[in-house]
């Protein structure tokens, strides 16, 4: 749809005085007050959710903003809101733009790794491989599915295996509930205690609801359930 200024120009060309007056009245309407404090809080806070940043950009600049050149995006943030992003949130915006334009992170484990770091606030490093935390992995998958619902939550086997390796290296041998549907099959091939998963999930649920005895033993089931709880609470 054309901007009002363009519609006004067309109306003048057509000589349609009634349309000209209608458009002029719309142009004269006071613009809605933008809560600059809220915007500054969101985009200047390194802990801001990537999903919140993505939703803000969609709302303010339209759902095709990611097609713009990088310089245009940052110029608009400066001219419209007086915002000059710091490194962490600047990296989040660049990572969001990349994800909108490219499917690679859904099938390339290295690309996925970089998004995990960017969305987690650690800044992607293309010269040094830095493994994300389990919590950042969960946040990344959630964010990717939010931004790219067209992918239907489908990831390649390589990415699923990489996620399993990250959890395994952190001593987590049971899929976190939020990712169980995605990685359970591959993790089952990697660990020897999958028969204990139902008991771990039951203990995890007890920790969530507080429905457990205070003298609960620190056995393997409880240890794994506590690690799952810490990982899920980070998100």
ZIZIVEN-V840243 format. One record per residue. N is the residue number from 1. RES is the residue in one small letter. OMEGA is omega in degrees with one decimal (none if undefined). D_CENTER is the distance of its C-alpha to the mean C-alpha in Angstrom with 1 decimal. Layout:
n=N res=RES omega=OMEGA d_center=D_CENTER
n=N res=RES omega=OMEGA d_center=D_CENTER
This chain:
n=1 res=x omega=-177.6 d_center=29.4
n=2 res=x omega=175.1 d_center=31.4
n=3 res=x omega=-178.9 d_center=30.9
n=4 res=x omega=-179.3 d_center=33.7
n=5 res=x omega=178.6 d_center=35.4
n=6 res=x omega=177.3 d_center=35.6
n=7 res=x omega=179.4 d_center=37.0
n=8 res=x omega=177.8 d_center=39.5
n=9 res=x omega=179.3 d_center=40.7
n=10 res=x omega=-179.5 d_center=41.2
n=11 res=x omega=177.7 d_center=43.1
n=12 res=x omega=178.8 d_center=45.4
n=13 res=x omega=-179.4 d_center=46.1
n=14 res=x omega=-177.4 d_center=47.0
n=15 res=x omega=-178.2 d_center=49.0
n=16 res=x omega=-174.3 d_center=47.5
n=17 res=x omega=179.7 d_center=48.3
n=18 res=x omega=178.9 d_center=46.9
n=19 res=x omega=178.7 d_center=43.5
n=20 res=x omega=-178.7 d_center=43.7
n=21 res=x omega=179.3 d_center=44.4
n=22 res=x omega=-178.9 d_center=41.5
n=23 res=x omega=179.1 d_center=39.0
n=24 res=x omega=177.8 d_center=40.4
n=25 res=x omega=178.4 d_center=40.1
n=26 res=x omega=179.5 d_center=36.4
n=27 res=x omega=-177.6 d_center=36.0
n=28 res=x omega=179.1 d_center=37.9
n=29 res=x omega=178.1 d_center=35.7
n=30 res=x omega=179.1 d_center=34.0
n=31 res=x omega=179.0 d_center=30.3
n=32 res=x omega=-179.5 d_center=28.1
n=33 res=x omega=179.4 d_center=27.6
n=34 res=x omega=179.4 d_center=24.2
n=35 res=x omega=-176.9 d_center=23.1
n=36 res=x omega=-179.7 d_center=22.8
n=37 res=x omega=179.7 d_center=22.6
n=38 res=x omega=-179.5 d_center=19.5
n=39 res=x omega=179.3 d_center=17.8
n=40 res=x omega=179.2 d_center=19.1
n=41 res=x omega=-178.6 d_center=17.9
n=42 res=x omega=-171.8 d_center=14.2
n=43 res=x omega=176.7 d_center=14.2
n=44 res=x omega=-179.8 d_center=16.7
n=45 res=x omega=-178.6 d_center=15.2
n=46 res=x omega=-179.2 d_center=13.6
n=47 res=x omega=-178.8 d_center=12.2
n=48 res=x omega=178.0 d_center=10.3
n=49 res=x omega=176.4 d_center=6.9
n=50 res=x omega=178.0 d_center=4.4
n=51 res=x omega=178.7 d_center=4.5
n=52 res=x omega=179.1 d_center=8.1
n=53 res=x omega=178.6 d_center=8.6
n=54 res=x omega=-179.4 d_center=7.7
n=55 res=x omega=178.2 d_center=9.9
n=56 res=x omega=-179.3 d_center=12.4
n=57 res=x omega=177.1 d_center=12.9
n=58 res=x omega=-177.3 d_center=13.4
n=59 res=x omega=-173.9 d_center=15.8
n=60 res=x omega=-172.9 d_center=17.7
n=61 res=x omega=-178.7 d_center=18.0
n=62 res=x omega=-171.6 d_center=17.8
n=63 res=x omega=178.0 d_center=15.6
n=64 res=x omega=-177.7 d_center=17.1
n=65 res=x omega=-176.4 d_center=16.4
n=66 res=x omega=175.1 d_center=14.6
n=67 res=x omega=-179.7 d_center=18.1
n=68 res=x omega=171.2 d_center=19.6
n=69 res=x omega=-178.2 d_center=20.7
n=70 res=x omega=-178.6 d_center=18.8
n=71 res=x omega=180.0 d_center=21.8
n=72 res=x omega=179.6 d_center=21.8
n=73 res=x omega=-177.4 d_center=18.3
n=74 res=x omega=176.3 d_center=19.3
n=75 res=x omega=178.8 d_center=22.7
n=76 res=x omega=178.6 d_center=21.6
n=77 res=x omega=-179.6 d_center=19.7
n=78 res=x omega=-176.1 d_center=22.9
n=79 res=x omega=-177.7 d_center=25.4
n=80 res=x omega=-173.3 d_center=23.8
n=81 res=x omega=179.9 d_center=22.5
n=82 res=x omega=-175.5 d_center=24.2
n=83 res=x omega=170.4 d_center=20.9
n=84 res=x omega=-172.1 d_center=20.9
n=85 res=x omega=171.9 d_center=17.5
n=86 res=x omega=-170.5 d_center=18.0
n=87 res=x omega=-174.1 d_center=16.9
n=88 res=x omega=-178.6 d_center=13.7
n=89 res=x omega=173.3 d_center=12.0
n=90 res=x omega=179.6 d_center=13.9
n=91 res=x omega=177.5 d_center=12.3
n=92 res=x omega=179.9 d_center=8.7
n=93 res=x omega=178.6 d_center=10.2
n=94 res=x omega=179.4 d_center=12.1
n=95 res=x omega=176.7 d_center=9.4
n=96 res=x omega=-179.7 d_center=7.7
n=97 res=x omega=-179.7 d_center=11.4
n=98 res=x omega=-179.4 d_center=12.2
n=99 res=x omega=179.6 d_center=9.8
n=100 res=x omega=-175.0 d_center=11.3
n=101 res=x omega=-169.5 d_center=14.7
n=102 res=x omega=-179.9 d_center=14.8
n=103 res=x omega=-168.0 d_center=14.5
n=104 res=x omega=-175.3 d_center=15.5
n=105 res=x omega=178.7 d_center=12.5
n=106 res=x omega=179.7 d_center=13.4
n=107 res=x omega=179.6 d_center=16.9
n=108 res=x omega=-174.4 d_center=17.3
n=109 res=x omega=-179.8 d_center=16.7
n=110 res=x omega=176.5 d_center=17.0
n=111 res=x omega=178.1 d_center=14.4
n=112 res=x omega=178.7 d_center=12.0
n=113 res=x omega=-178.4 d_center=13.3
n=114 res=x omega=177.7 d_center=12.6
n=115 res=x omega=177.7 d_center=8.9
n=116 res=x omega=-179.1 d_center=8.9
n=117 res=x omega=-179.5 d_center=11.1
n=118 res=x omega=-178.9 d_center=9.5
n=119 res=x omega=-179.9 d_center=6.1
n=120 res=x omega=177.6 d_center=8.7
n=121 res=x omega=-178.5 d_center=10.9
n=122 res=x omega=-178.2 d_center=13.6
n=123 res=x omega=-180.0 d_center=13.8
n=124 res=x omega=179.3 d_center=14.2
n=125 res=x omega=-175.8 d_center=17.9
n=126 res=x omega=177.9 d_center=19.5
n=127 res=x omega=-178.0 d_center=22.9
n=128 res=x omega=178.9 d_center=22.3
n=129 res=x omega=179.5 d_center=20.4
n=130 res=x omega=-178.0 d_center=18.6
n=131 res=x omega=177.2 d_center=17.4
n=132 res=x omega=175.8 d_center=14.2
n=133 res=x omega=176.5 d_center=14.9
n=134 res=x omega=178.8 d_center=14.7
n=135 res=x omega=178.7 d_center=12.4
n=136 res=x omega=177.0 d_center=9.9
n=137 res=x omega=179.9 d_center=10.4
n=138 res=x omega=178.5 d_center=9.8
n=139 res=x omega=-177.9 d_center=6.5
n=140 res=x omega=179.5 d_center=5.6
n=141 res=x omega=178.9 d_center=7.5
n=142 res=x omega=-178.7 d_center=6.2
n=143 res=x omega=179.5 d_center=2.7
n=144 res=x omega=179.7 d_center=5.5
n=145 res=x omega=178.1 d_center=7.9
n=146 res=x omega=-176.6 d_center=6.8
n=147 res=x omega=-177.1 d_center=6.9
n=148 res=x omega=178.9 d_center=9.8
n=149 res=x omega=179.6 d_center=11.8
n=150 res=x omega=179.6 d_center=14.8
n=151 res=x omega=176.2 d_center=14.2
n=152 res=x omega=176.7 d_center=15.1
n=153 res=x omega=-177.7 d_center=13.1
n=154 res=x omega=177.6 d_center=15.7
n=155 res=x omega=179.8 d_center=15.5
n=156 res=x omega=176.6 d_center=18.6
n=157 res=x omega=179.7 d_center=20.9
n=158 res=x omega=179.3 d_center=20.4
n=159 res=x omega=178.0 d_center=16.7
n=160 res=x omega=178.6 d_center=17.7
n=161 res=x omega=-179.6 d_center=20.5
n=162 res=x omega=177.3 d_center=18.5
n=163 res=x omega=179.4 d_center=16.3
n=164 res=x omega=-179.5 d_center=19.7
n=165 res=x omega=179.0 d_center=21.2
n=166 res=x omega=178.8 d_center=18.7
n=167 res=x omega=-178.9 d_center=19.5
n=168 res=x omega=-179.9 d_center=23.1
n=169 res=x omega=178.5 d_center=23.5
n=170 res=x omega=177.8 d_center=22.3
n=171 res=x omega=177.7 d_center=24.9
n=172 res=x omega=-173.0 d_center=22.8
n=173 res=x omega=178.4 d_center=24.8
n=174 res=x omega=-177.7 d_center=23.5
n=175 res=x omega=173.7 d_center=20.1
n=176 res=x omega=-177.8 d_center=17.9
n=177 res=x omega=-176.7 d_center=18.3
n=178 res=x omega=-179.5 d_center=14.7
n=179 res=x omega=-174.9 d_center=15.0
n=180 res=x omega=-178.3 d_center=18.7
n=181 res=x omega=-176.7 d_center=18.8
n=182 res=x omega=-168.7 d_center=17.0
n=183 res=x omega=-174.9 d_center=18.9
n=184 res=x omega=-177.3 d_center=22.0
n=185 res=x omega=-179.2 d_center=24.3
n=186 res=x omega=-179.8 d_center=23.6
n=187 res=x omega=178.2 d_center=23.6
n=188 res=x omega=178.4 d_center=26.9
n=189 res=x omega=-171.9 d_center=28.4
n=190 res=x omega=-175.8 d_center=27.4
n=191 res=x omega=-177.7 d_center=28.8
n=192 res=x omega=-174.8 d_center=32.2
n=193 res=x omega=-177.6 d_center=31.4
n=194 res=x omega=177.7 d_center=29.5
n=195 res=x omega=-178.7 d_center=32.5
n=196 res=x omega=-176.5 d_center=31.4
n=197 res=x omega=179.2 d_center=28.0
n=198 res=x omega=179.6 d_center=29.3
n=199 res=x omega=179.3 d_center=31.0
n=200 res=x omega=179.3 d_center=27.9
n=201 res=x omega=178.1 d_center=25.8
n=202 res=x omega=178.7 d_center=28.8
n=203 res=x omega=177.0 d_center=28.9
n=204 res=x omega=179.1 d_center=25.2
n=205 res=x omega=178.2 d_center=25.8
n=206 res=x omega=177.3 d_center=28.8
n=207 res=x omega=-179.4 d_center=26.9
n=208 res=x omega=-176.5 d_center=24.4
n=209 res=x omega=-177.3 d_center=27.4
n=210 res=x omega=-176.9 d_center=29.7
n=211 res=x omega=179.0 d_center=32.3
n=212 res=x omega=179.8 d_center=33.7
n=213 res=x omega=-178.8 d_center=36.7
n=214 res=x omega=-177.8 d_center=36.5
n=215 res=x omega=-178.4 d_center=38.6
n=216 res=x omega=-176.3 d_center=36.2
n=217 res=x omega=175.6 d_center=36.8
n=218 res=x omega=176.6 d_center=34.4
n=219 res=x omega=-176.0 d_center=34.8
n=220 res=x omega=-179.3 d_center=32.4
n=221 res=x omega=-178.8 d_center=30.9
n=222 res=x omega=179.7 d_center=30.3
n=223 res=x omega=179.6 d_center=28.9
n=224 res=x omega=179.6 d_center=26.3
n=225 res=x omega=178.5 d_center=25.4
n=226 res=x omega=178.6 d_center=25.0
n=227 res=x omega=176.1 d_center=22.7
n=228 res=x omega=-178.2 d_center=20.5
n=229 res=x omega=178.7 d_center=20.6
n=230 res=x omega=-178.3 d_center=19.6
n=231 res=x omega=-178.8 d_center=16.6
n=232 res=x omega=-177.7 d_center=15.4
n=233 res=x omega=179.3 d_center=16.2
n=234 res=x omega=-173.5 d_center=14.0
n=235 res=x omega=none d_center=10.8
